[in-house]
Amino acid sequence: KWWQHGEKRPGMRAALNGLTHYIATPETAKHRFFIKFAVAVAPEHSLIVIPRQDDVTLGLLSSRIHVVWAMAKGGRMGLGNDSRYNSSLTFETFPFPPGFDLKAKAAPEAAFTTPDTVATAPAAASAATFAAIAAAALALQQWRDNWLNPEGWVTWEHSEAEQRAGFPPRPVPVPARAAEWKKRTLTALYNANPAGLRLRHEALDKAVAAAYGWTGYTPETPDDNILRRLLALNLAAAPAKSALLVSQSEAPAAKAPRKKKVKPVE
């Protein structure tokens, strides 16, 4: 319709159905970070949306392992030569660690936590590994949130209309801190890269590297080494995908039913 500024993205809305939050990252940004939004908050058109709400996915995407891949595979744009995140080039090609299924409804760290479930040793170890990623991602998220909205700097408002609409509480700065609070953005945080942020990212990176089985990983591991390992995993997965495509292309096409000839009545 001519009065609507864009289509309503029904595919994305269907993917978010049943979720309370989603993960998003700016399409173009100086720093590559991922954050959670409440589903009630409509994503702006320049955000890349990942329809997952679990902390394992947030941790994997926020890790240096994924960011290095995204920076290498994505393009650059603008005066600041900022990185661009492309869902087909940077997200769909990324080799997630063994045992992680992006299409699964349940996060892998919760796969073997029910009392009536008997887990094998490898499965239990895998669940523990992903649980460590989830814990590190949650710690990072909470630290960033506290930095953005320090205690005593803001009050949280939630009107009745906002509650009915399902919107989360919103921070409102106290007058004495309003000018300083406006400068507290994620870009400013990652520009400064304080010790609290750096240490939490390093803890997350260590947990993610363990999921890949990279026991020798350290913060000093060169980006090129990470890329070589990820590329090897990407290429290893490619033959299976190619074989599937070939088998589908070689499958005999369904023949249309032959029409029975009817003898004309004389």
Backbone as CSV, one residue per row, in Angstrom:
resi,resn,N_x,N_y,N_z,CA_x,CA_y,CA_z,C_x,C_y,C_z
1,LYS,0.842,-1.189,0.000,0.000,0.000,0.000,0.877,1.238,0.000
2,TRP,0.453,2.250,-0.726,1.344,3.381,-0.978,1.660,4.178,0.286
3,TRP,0.782,4.136,1.304,1.023,4.934,2.491,1.911,4.225,3.519
4,GLN,2.257,2.985,3.246,3.148,2.269,4.133,4.586,2.396,3.615
5,HIS,5.509,2.666,4.518,6.893,2.958,4.134,7.690,1.708,3.780
6,GLY,7.199,0.543,4.097,7.906,-0.688,3.766,7.042,-1.892,4.069
7,GLU,7.474,-3.047,3.579,6.691,-4.250,3.845,6.896,-4.682,5.302
8,LYS,5.970,-5.454,5.816,5.927,-5.775,7.237,6.815,-6.948,7.636
9,ARG,7.612,-7.466,6.719,8.560,-8.549,6.987,7.874,-9.724,7.677
10,PRO,6.886,-10.315,7.001,6.147,-11.426,7.626,7.025,-12.621,7.961
11,GLY,8.077,-12.866,7.167,8.966,-13.979,7.458,9.663,-13.811,8.789
12,MET,10.153,-12.591,9.059,10.829,-12.336,10.326,9.847,-12.442,11.482
13,ARG,8.651,-11.905,11.313,7.657,-11.969,12.386,7.277,-13.409,12.706
14,ALA,7.193,-14.235,11.677,6.877,-15.649,11.905,8.011,-16.334,12.659
15,ALA,9.267,-15.976,12.324,10.423,-16.583,12.997,10.501,-16.165,14.461
16,LEU,10.009,-14.963,14.782,10.052,-14.464,16.158,8.865,-14.936,16.986
17,ASN,7.911,-15.573,16.347,6.718,-16.023,17.062,7.086,-17.019,18.163
18,GLY,6.612,-16.766,19.367,6.902,-17.634,20.501,8.125,-17.225,21.298
19,LEU,8.904,-16.270,20.805,10.091,-15.795,21.512,9.753,-14.565,22.345
20,THR,10.516,-14.332,23.389,10.375,-13.105,24.171,11.438,-12.082,23.799
21,HIS,12.568,-12.566,23.239,13.659,-11.688,22.828,14.243,-12.177,21.504
22,TYR,15.009,-11.320,20.873,15.776,-11.695,19.688,17.156,-11.053,19.791
23,ILE,18.076,-11.564,19.015,19.444,-11.038,18.981,19.610,-10.188,17.733
24,ALA,20.307,-9.069,17.855,20.484,-8.177,16.713,21.867,-7.551,16.717
25,THR,22.296,-7.146,15.529,23.559,-6.419,15.369,23.373,-5.386,14.277
26,PRO,24.026,-4.224,14.371,23.897,-3.230,13.304,24.473,-3.757,11.990
27,GLU,23.821,-3.444,10.902,24.334,-3.871,9.595,25.697,-3.248,9.324
28,THR,25.844,-1.972,9.670,27.112,-1.263,9.494,27.527,-0.674,10.833
29,ALA,28.742,-0.990,11.284,29.184,-0.514,12.597,30.701,-0.534,12.685
30,LYS,31.226,0.356,13.511,32.665,0.389,13.741,33.099,-0.843,14.520
31,HIS,32.298,-1.229,15.511,32.582,-2.405,16.323,31.462,-3.422,16.100
32,ARG,31.816,-4.700,16.063,30.817,-5.742,15.835,30.374,-6.323,17.178
33,PHE,29.215,-5.934,17.648,28.667,-6.471,18.886,27.224,-6.907,18.658
34,PHE,26.749,-7.787,19.522,25.410,-8.351,19.427,24.688,-8.120,20.745
35,ILE,23.419,-7.753,20.661,22.638,-7.460,21.858,21.258,-8.091,21.737
36,LYS,20.566,-8.170,22.858,19.213,-8.709,22.886,18.194,-7.571,22.952
37,PHE,17.088,-7.758,22.253,15.947,-6.849,22.328,14.704,-7.652,22.677
38,ALA,13.778,-7.019,23.385,12.478,-7.632,23.610,11.729,-7.677,22.281
39,VAL,10.971,-8.750,22.064,10.245,-8.901,20.803,9.270,-7.743,20.585
40,ALA,8.779,-7.158,21.677,7.844,-6.033,21.544,8.500,-4.822,20.904
41,VAL,9.840,-4.763,20.924,10.568,-3.642,20.311,10.845,-3.987,18.853
42,ALA,10.208,-3.257,17.952,10.362,-3.545,16.526,11.769,-3.171,16.062
43,PRO,12.460,-4.063,15.372,13.824,-3.756,14.903,13.823,-2.730,13.778
44,GLU,14.752,-1.817,13.848,14.919,-0.811,12.797,15.510,-1.472,11.562
45,HIS,15.276,-0.888,10.392,15.615,-1.564,9.136,17.110,-1.833,8.973
46,SER,17.966,-1.108,9.684,19.408,-1.309,9.535,19.969,-2.323,10.525
47,LEU,19.100,-3.043,11.229,19.545,-4.086,12.139,19.428,-5.451,11.472
48,ILE,20.419,-6.291,11.690,20.345,-7.691,11.284,19.775,-8.472,12.461
49,VAL,18.673,-9.174,12.242,17.967,-9.868,13.327,18.238,-11.365,13.258
50,ILE,18.604,-11.940,14.393,18.772,-13.391,14.526,17.656,-13.876,15.444
51,PRO,16.729,-14.689,14.953,15.576,-15.103,15.769,15.928,-16.189,16.787
52,ARG,16.803,-15.853,17.702,17.172,-16.729,18.818,17.216,-15.868,20.074
53,GLN,16.929,-16.464,21.226,16.962,-15.706,22.473,17.885,-16.319,23.519
54,ASP,18.499,-17.475,23.216,19.325,-18.151,24.210,20.704,-17.509,24.309
55,ASP,21.304,-17.633,25.473,22.607,-17.018,25.729,23.742,-17.740,25.017
56,VAL,23.544,-19.009,24.652,24.585,-19.710,23.901,24.781,-19.045,22.541
57,THR,23.685,-18.794,21.828,23.794,-18.135,20.529,24.380,-16.740,20.678
58,LEU,23.920,-16.007,21.692,24.471,-14.673,21.937,25.971,-14.753,22.176
59,GLY,26.405,-15.752,22.942,27.825,-15.893,23.238,28.651,-16.267,22.025
60,LEU,28.154,-17.210,21.222,28.887,-17.619,20.027,29.057,-16.449,19.070
61,LEU,28.003,-15.679,18.866,28.073,-14.558,17.929,28.928,-13.420,18.479
62,SER,28.910,-13.231,19.795,29.675,-12.134,20.410,31.147,-12.454,20.567
63,SER,31.515,-13.710,20.384,32.902,-14.119,20.612,33.838,-13.569,19.541
64,ARG,35.102,-13.512,19.905,36.124,-13.082,18.943,36.171,-14.027,17.753
65,ILE,35.899,-15.309,17.989,35.957,-16.299,16.909,34.989,-15.925,15.796
66,HIS,33.769,-15.546,16.157,32.802,-15.161,15.137,33.092,-13.774,14.577
67,VAL,33.482,-12.851,15.432,33.728,-11.476,14.979,34.876,-11.433,13.971
68,VAL,35.927,-12.215,14.204,37.048,-12.269,13.256,36.555,-12.757,11.891
69,TRP,35.710,-13.787,11.900,35.134,-14.296,10.652,34.265,-13.236,9.980
70,ALA,33.427,-12.569,10.768,32.513,-11.566,10.219,33.280,-10.391,9.618
71,MET,34.344,-9.968,10.277,35.131,-8.835,9.769,35.863,-9.203,8.482
72,ALA,36.270,-10.462,8.373,36.988,-10.894,7.173,36.040,-11.119,6.002
73,LYS,34.850,-11.639,6.271,33.906,-11.973,5.207,33.034,-10.798,4.800
74,GLY,32.776,-9.880,5.727,31.913,-8.745,5.420,32.652,-7.652,4.674
75,GLY,31.896,-6.712,4.147,32.492,-5.602,3.416,32.767,-4.406,4.311
76,ARG,33.116,-3.315,3.690,33.381,-2.061,4.392,32.572,-0.961,3.729
77,MET,32.219,0.067,4.529,31.362,1.105,3.980,31.576,2.411,4.727
78,GLY,31.425,3.513,3.987,31.397,4.832,4.599,32.757,5.458,4.774
79,LEU,32.722,6.697,5.253,33.941,7.466,5.462,34.846,6.813,6.490
80,GLY,34.226,6.192,7.501,35.015,5.535,8.537,35.428,4.128,8.195
81,ASN,35.092,3.675,6.964,35.431,2.319,6.530,34.919,1.279,7.529
82,ASP,33.661,1.491,7.974,33.073,0.625,8.988,32.693,-0.725,8.401
83,SER,32.719,-1.743,9.257,32.420,-3.097,8.801,30.924,-3.264,8.567
84,ARG,30.595,-4.131,7.613,29.196,-4.461,7.320,28.970,-5.944,7.612
85,TYR,27.820,-6.215,8.198,27.454,-7.596,8.520,26.416,-8.041,7.510
86,ASN,26.750,-9.109,6.792,25.869,-9.615,5.744,25.395,-11.006,6.144
87,SER,24.080,-11.186,6.196,23.548,-12.455,6.693,23.973,-13.641,5.837
88,SER,24.084,-13.453,4.534,24.437,-14.576,3.662,25.943,-14.841,3.646
89,LEU,26.763,-13.797,3.716,28.214,-13.967,3.628,28.862,-14.232,4.982
90,THR,28.380,-13.578,6.027,29.053,-13.668,7.319,28.360,-14.588,8.308
91,PHE,27.045,-14.695,8.234,26.315,-15.527,9.190,26.106,-16.948,8.678
92,GLU,25.582,-17.079,7.478,25.244,-18.410,6.960,26.480,-19.246,6.652
93,THR,27.608,-18.611,6.406,28.835,-19.360,6.108,29.631,-19.706,7.360
94,PHE,29.257,-19.144,8.498,30.042,-19.342,9.719,29.880,-20.770,10.237
95,PRO,30.992,-21.486,10.460,30.904,-22.853,10.981,30.753,-22.850,12.508
96,PHE,29.562,-23.080,12.981,29.338,-23.144,14.418,30.008,-24.398,14.985
97,PRO,30.299,-24.423,16.275,31.030,-25.565,16.850,30.212,-26.848,16.815
98,PRO,30.864,-27.995,16.853,30.156,-29.279,16.846,29.168,-29.373,18.008
99,GLY,27.999,-29.909,17.719,26.989,-30.068,18.761,26.014,-28.938,18.848
100,PHE,26.272,-27.850,18.106,25.353,-26.709,18.141,24.484,-26.724,16.894
101,ASP,23.175,-26.742,17.094,22.227,-26.751,15.988,21.442,-25.444,16.011
102,LEU,21.695,-24.596,15.042,21.056,-23.292,15.003,19.546,-23.401,14.838
103,LYS,19.076,-24.515,14.269,17.646,-24.679,14.034,16.924,-25.339,15.208
104,ALA,17.675,-25.801,16.195,17.046,-26.466,17.344,16.279,-25.459,18.180
105,LYS,15.161,-25.899,18.745,14.340,-24.999,19.554,14.955,-24.786,20.935
106,ALA,15.639,-25.796,21.458,16.238,-25.696,22.789,17.723,-25.408,22.673
107,ALA,18.225,-24.588,23.585,19.656,-24.304,23.606,20.410,-25.554,24.037
108,PRO,21.592,-25.809,23.491,22.312,-27.061,23.770,22.707,-27.249,25.219
109,GLU,22.885,-26.157,25.982,23.290,-26.333,27.380,22.146,-26.868,28.228
110,ALA,20.910,-26.809,27.696,19.753,-27.295,28.443,19.310,-28.676,27.983
111,ALA,20.076,-29.302,27.093,19.638,-30.546,26.469,19.622,-31.723,27.440
112,PHE,20.432,-31.694,28.495,20.545,-32.856,29.375,20.417,-32.444,30.845
113,THR,19.436,-31.588,31.123,19.274,-31.099,32.492,18.012,-31.618,33.162
114,THR,17.156,-32.316,32.428,15.945,-32.836,33.034,16.267,-34.100,33.819
115,PRO,15.583,-34.332,34.963,15.929,-35.468,35.822,15.761,-36.823,35.147
116,ASP,14.824,-36.935,34.199,14.558,-38.229,33.596,15.387,-38.492,32.350
117,THR,16.363,-37.630,32.092,17.202,-37.791,30.907,18.524,-38.453,31.291
118,VAL,18.871,-39.502,30.574,20.149,-40.171,30.800,21.114,-39.703,29.714
119,ALA,22.159,-39.000,30.111,23.097,-38.429,29.151,24.352,-39.278,29.086
120,THR,24.853,-39.453,27.894,26.150,-40.097,27.730,27.236,-39.122,28.168
121,ALA,28.417,-39.639,28.418,29.512,-38.770,28.867,29.831,-37.681,27.849
122,PRO,29.959,-37.998,26.531,30.226,-36.931,25.560,29.112,-35.894,25.505
123,ALA,27.868,-36.351,25.594,26.749,-35.415,25.533,26.740,-34.506,26.746
124,ALA,27.009,-35.068,27.923,27.050,-34.266,29.137,28.185,-33.255,29.080
125,ALA,29.337,-33.672,28.557,30.470,-32.761,28.424,30.138,-31.628,27.460
126,SER,29.451,-31.957,26.370,29.054,-30.946,25.404,28.093,-29.945,26.030
127,ALA,27.123,-30.460,26.814,26.175,-29.572,27.475,26.886,-28.651,28.449
128,ALA,27.876,-29.167,29.174,28.627,-28.349,30.122,29.423,-27.264,29.394
129,THR,29.964,-27.616,28.231,30.729,-26.648,27.445,29.840,-25.494,27.000
130,PHE,28.646,-25.820,26.510,27.738,-24.766,26.069,27.176,-23.983,27.251
131,ALA,27.023,-24.633,28.401,26.573,-23.919,29.593,27.596,-22.864,30.000
132,ALA,28.889,-23.159,29.814,29.943,-22.188,30.128,29.865,-20.987,29.194
133,ILE,29.528,-21.241,27.924,29.360,-20.131,26.972,28.185,-19.262,27.388
134,ALA,27.071,-19.899,27.763,25.883,-19.148,28.176,26.179,-18.288,29.398
135,ALA,26.900,-18.839,30.376,27.222,-18.088,31.589,28.123,-16.893,31.282
136,ALA,29.107,-17.094,30.402,30.014,-15.999,30.034,29.272,-14.914,29.246
137,ALA,28.356,-15.324,28.380,27.581,-14.349,27.604,26.673,-13.541,28.510
138,LEU,26.056,-14.204,29.481,25.180,-13.501,30.426,25.971,-12.506,31.262
139,ALA,27.163,-12.904,31.700,28.012,-12.002,32.481,28.401,-10.771,31.668
140,LEU,28.719,-10.984,30.389,29.061,-9.865,29.507,27.869,-8.941,29.327
141,GLN,26.704,-9.524,29.086,25.512,-8.716,28.858,25.159,-7.890,30.095
142,GLN,25.221,-8.490,31.258,24.887,-7.775,32.491,25.885,-6.660,32.765
143,TRP,27.170,-6.923,32.500,28.179,-5.881,32.735,27.957,-4.700,31.796
144,ARG,27.664,-4.972,30.539,27.403,-3.888,29.584,26.173,-3.096,29.981
145,ASP,25.109,-3.803,30.383,23.879,-3.118,30.791,24.132,-2.204,31.985
146,ASN,24.921,-2.683,32.940,25.228,-1.867,34.116,26.083,-0.661,33.747
147,TRP,26.950,-0.815,32.765,27.774,0.316,32.321,26.911,1.348,31.600
148,LEU,25.986,0.887,30.782,25.131,1.802,30.036,24.183,2.570,30.949
149,ASN,23.696,1.903,31.981,22.728,2.520,32.892,23.173,2.296,34.339
150,PRO,24.167,3.066,34.797,24.693,2.852,36.148,23.633,3.113,37.217
151,GLU,23.747,2.382,38.301,22.821,2.562,39.406,22.927,3.989,39.934
152,GLY,21.783,4.630,40.111,21.754,6.008,40.585,21.740,7.033,39.462
153,TRP,22.011,6.597,38.237,22.006,7.512,37.101,20.641,7.599,36.426
154,VAL,19.862,6.542,36.535,18.580,6.494,35.817,17.482,5.980,36.738
155,THR,16.252,6.298,36.349,15.071,5.663,36.926,14.382,4.904,35.802
156,TRP,13.710,3.817,36.156,13.075,2.974,35.149,11.574,3.233,35.146
157,GLU,11.072,3.696,34.027,9.660,4.038,33.900,8.942,3.010,33.043
158,HIS,7.694,2.752,33.396,6.895,1.739,32.700,5.428,2.123,32.854
159,SER,4.900,2.881,31.909,3.517,3.341,31.996,2.552,2.176,31.788
160,GLU,1.300,2.401,32.155,0.285,1.357,31.968,0.126,1.013,30.490
161,ALA,0.165,2.029,29.640,0.029,1.782,28.200,1.197,0.955,27.679
162,GLU,2.401,1.248,28.179,3.579,0.478,27.764,3.506,-0.964,28.265
163,GLN,2.985,-1.137,29.463,2.839,-2.486,29.992,1.836,-3.292,29.181
164,ARG,0.715,-2.655,28.817,-0.296,-3.348,28.016,0.256,-3.736,26.651
165,ALA,1.113,-2.896,26.098,1.696,-3.169,24.779,2.834,-4.187,24.850
166,GLY,3.286,-4.502,26.061,4.369,-5.469,26.207,5.754,-4.866,26.115
167,PHE,5.868,-3.534,26.161,7.176,-2.894,26.081,7.926,-3.049,27.401
168,PRO,9.248,-3.169,27.344,10.036,-3.267,28.578,10.161,-1.900,29.240
169,PRO,10.530,-1.859,30.521,10.772,-0.568,31.178,11.882,0.195,30.461
170,ARG,11.784,1.508,30.473,12.782,2.331,29.784,13.526,3.206,30.779
171,PRO,14.838,3.384,30.550,15.624,4.213,31.473,15.425,5.701,31.190
172,VAL,15.283,6.462,32.240,15.190,7.916,32.146,16.265,8.493,33.062
173,PRO,17.209,9.274,32.524,18.312,9.763,33.361,17.845,10.793,34.381
174,VAL,18.480,10.760,35.534,18.225,11.807,36.519,18.887,13.079,36.004
175,PRO,18.317,14.242,36.294,18.845,15.493,35.717,20.341,15.699,35.942
176,ALA,20.848,15.328,37.096,22.257,15.578,37.395,23.199,14.726,36.539
177,ARG,22.695,13.641,35.973,23.533,12.728,35.193,23.153,12.677,33.712
178,ALA,22.181,13.468,33.298,21.639,13.360,31.940,22.705,13.563,30.866
179,ALA,23.549,14.575,31.015,24.559,14.866,29.989,25.575,13.732,29.881
180,GLU,26.023,13.201,31.020,26.985,12.100,30.996,26.351,10.817,30.470
181,TRP,25.089,10.583,30.863,24.392,9.359,30.464,24.235,9.272,28.948
182,LYS,23.986,10.399,28.295,23.804,10.406,26.843,25.063,9.955,26.106
183,LYS,26.212,10.118,26.743,27.471,9.713,26.109,27.764,8.228,26.285
184,ARG,26.973,7.571,27.104,27.207,6.145,27.372,26.497,5.302,26.316
185,THR,27.197,5.050,25.240,26.684,4.210,24.160,27.604,3.001,24.011
186,LEU,27.125,1.978,23.309,27.963,0.795,23.100,29.194,1.131,22.260
187,THR,29.036,2.046,21.300,30.191,2.452,20.499,31.245,3.116,21.382
188,ALA,30.801,3.997,22.289,31.738,4.650,23.206,32.397,3.626,24.124
189,LEU,31.628,2.647,24.567,32.177,1.608,25.442,33.259,0.813,24.738
190,TYR,32.990,0.387,23.496,33.975,-0.430,22.775,35.147,0.412,22.279
191,ASN,34.943,1.713,22.091,36.073,2.590,21.787,37.047,2.617,22.959
192,ALA,36.503,2.744,24.172,37.346,2.818,25.368,37.923,1.453,25.735
193,ASN,37.140,0.382,25.510,37.564,-0.990,25.806,38.163,-1.104,27.210
194,PRO,37.385,-0.782,28.254,37.918,-0.854,29.624,38.209,-2.292,30.039
195,ALA,38.939,-2.439,31.128,39.363,-3.764,31.582,38.175,-4.681,31.862
196,GLY,37.102,-4.139,32.427,35.934,-4.961,32.727,35.330,-5.581,31.484
197,LEU,35.252,-4.822,30.419,34.727,-5.334,29.150,35.695,-6.336,28.543
198,ARG,36.974,-5.993,28.540,37.993,-6.845,27.911,38.074,-8.207,28.605
199,LEU,38.060,-8.225,29.924,38.172,-9.486,30.660,36.960,-10.387,30.431
200,ARG,35.788,-9.795,30.338,34.589,-10.613,30.107,34.553,-11.166,28.691
201,HIS,35.043,-10.397,27.743,35.137,-10.927,26.384,36.175,-12.047,26.307
202,GLU,37.276,-11.899,27.017,38.296,-12.944,27.005,37.766,-14.234,27.635
203,ALA,36.978,-14.115,28.688,36.384,-15.304,29.310,35.407,-15.980,28.343
204,LEU,34.635,-15.179,27.617,33.708,-15.726,26.630,34.470,-16.403,25.496
205,ASP,35.520,-15.763,25.008,36.313,-16.340,23.910,36.921,-17.679,24.313
206,LYS,37.383,-17.783,25.552,37.971,-19.041,26.038,36.922,-20.147,26.050
207,ALA,35.700,-19.813,26.481,34.625,-20.814,26.525,34.233,-21.263,25.127
208,VAL,34.177,-20.319,24.190,33.814,-20.663,22.814,34.917,-21.489,22.165
209,ALA,36.167,-21.120,22.385,37.284,-21.894,21.829,37.257,-23.332,22.337
210,ALA,36.860,-23.525,23.606,36.769,-24.878,24.162,35.702,-25.693,23.448
211,ALA,34.629,-25.032,22.998,33.569,-25.740,22.263,34.085,-26.266,20.930
212,TYR,35.068,-25.589,20.356,35.694,-26.051,19.115,36.804,-27.070,19.369
213,GLY,37.184,-27.229,20.622,38.290,-28.123,20.940,39.645,-27.478,20.765
214,TRP,39.692,-26.163,20.761,40.954,-25.445,20.579,41.606,-25.225,21.937
215,THR,42.290,-26.202,22.440,42.861,-26.130,23.779,44.001,-25.119,23.877
216,GLY,44.647,-24.819,22.777,45.779,-23.902,22.814,45.415,-22.446,22.591
217,TYR,44.116,-22.131,22.585,43.716,-20.750,22.306,44.075,-19.820,23.466
218,THR,44.568,-18.627,23.124,44.825,-17.551,24.087,44.405,-16.241,23.434
219,PRO,44.269,-15.159,24.208,43.946,-13.863,23.597,44.994,-13.405,22.579
220,GLU,46.196,-13.975,22.663,47.266,-13.601,21.728,47.234,-14.430,20.449
221,THR,46.349,-15.383,20.334,46.259,-16.187,19.114,45.976,-15.268,17.927
222,PRO,46.795,-15.310,16.877,46.600,-14.405,15.736,45.262,-14.649,15.035
223,ASP,44.706,-13.579,14.481,43.451,-13.682,13.734,43.577,-14.670,12.576
224,ASP,44.741,-14.685,11.921,44.939,-15.575,10.770,44.798,-17.041,11.172
225,ASN,45.262,-17.386,12.364,45.134,-18.766,12.831,43.663,-19.140,13.029
226,ILE,42.914,-18.201,13.587,41.480,-18.439,13.791,40.779,-18.611,12.453
227,LEU,41.106,-17.760,11.507,40.467,-17.835,10.189,40.797,-19.134,9.479
228,ARG,42.063,-19.592,9.575,42.442,-20.850,8.934,41.651,-22.026,9.507
229,ARG,41.487,-22.036,10.814,40.733,-23.124,11.441,39.255,-23.071,11.045
230,LEU,38.696,-21.890,11.030,37.284,-21.759,10.653,37.073,-22.120,9.188
231,LEU,38.002,-21.719,8.344,37.885,-22.040,6.922,37.949,-23.553,6.711
232,ALA,38.814,-24.241,7.464,38.898,-25.700,7.349,37.570,-26.345,7.729
233,LEU,36.917,-25.825,8.774,35.613,-26.356,9.184,34.552,-26.055,8.133
234,ASN,34.638,-24.868,7.556,33.686,-24.484,6.513,33.813,-25.388,5.295
235,LEU,35.058,-25.658,4.886,35.288,-26.507,3.713,34.916,-27.957,3.998
236,ALA,35.120,-28.389,5.243,34.761,-29.764,5.598,33.261,-29.980,5.525
237,ALA,32.503,-28.938,5.830,31.045,-29.049,5.781,30.513,-28.902,4.367
238,ALA,31.306,-28.310,3.473,30.837,-28.051,2.108,30.525,-29.314,1.316
239,PRO,31.356,-30.388,1.361,31.031,-31.592,0.572,29.681,-32.188,0.930
240,ALA,29.334,-32.185,2.218,28.048,-32.748,2.622,26.906,-31.947,2.032
241,LYS,27.047,-30.614,2.043,26.001,-29.779,1.469,25.924,-29.970,-0.041
242,SER,27.108,-30.077,-0.685,27.133,-30.273,-2.135,26.517,-31.607,-2.512
243,ALA,26.819,-32.662,-1.731,26.261,-33.979,-2.021,24.742,-33.966,-1.923
244,LEU,24.244,-33.213,-0.950,22.795,-33.119,-0.801,22.175,-32.432,-2.006
245,LEU,22.825,-31.357,-2.466,22.303,-30.641,-3.625,22.352,-31.509,-4.874
246,VAL,23.443,-32.280,-5.040,23.573,-33.143,-6.208,22.513,-34.236,-6.189
247,SER,22.324,-34.849,-5.016,21.336,-35.926,-4.924,19.935,-35.396,-5.213
248,GLN,19.678,-34.167,-4.808,18.370,-33.581,-5.088,18.207,-33.278,-6.567
249,SER,19.309,-32.833,-7.218,19.229,-32.489,-8.635,19.115,-33.730,-9.507
250,GLU,19.690,-34.875,-9.018,19.651,-36.092,-9.806,18.391,-36.921,-9.563
251,ALA,17.614,-36.524,-8.574,16.387,-37.271,-8.292,15.447,-37.156,-9.481
252,PRO,14.827,-38.275,-9.895,13.927,-38.217,-11.045,12.737,-37.311,-10.771
253,ALA,12.445,-36.504,-11.744,11.311,-35.591,-11.592,10.020,-36.380,-11.647
254,ALA,9.072,-35.938,-10.873,7.771,-36.603,-10.865,7.082,-36.381,-12.204
255,LYS,6.604,-37.466,-12.793,5.955,-37.359,-14.075,4.485,-37.010,-13.902
256,ALA,4.030,-36.146,-14.769,2.623,-35.772,-14.725,1.786,-36.949,-15.207
257,PRO,0.638,-37.169,-14.596,-0.206,-38.295,-15.024,-0.633,-38.151,-16.473
258,ARG,-0.559,-39.273,-17.195,-0.929,-39.245,-18.609,-2.432,-39.115,-18.738
259,LYS,-2.802,-38.287,-19.678,-4.226,-38.089,-19.917,-4.776,-39.232,-20.748
260,LYS,-5.883,-39.760,-20.320,-6.523,-40.857,-21.039,-7.258,-40.322,-22.255
261,LYS,-6.942,-40.951,-23.412,-7.573,-40.495,-24.626,-9.031,-40.956,-24.669
262,VAL,-9.849,-40.044,-25.016,-11.282,-40.344,-25.093,-11.689,-40.410,-26.555
263,LYS,-12.273,-41.545,-26.936,-12.706,-41.715,-28.333,-13.952,-40.884,-28.594
264,PRO,-13.871,-40.062,-29.631,-15.023,-39.199,-29.906,-16.259,-40.036,-30.273
265,VAL,-17.392,-39.554,-29.868,-18.663,-40.219,-30.167,-19.068,-39.902,-31.596
266,GLU,-19.360,-40.956,-32.354,-19.754,-40.739,-33.754,-21.267,-40.598,-33.861
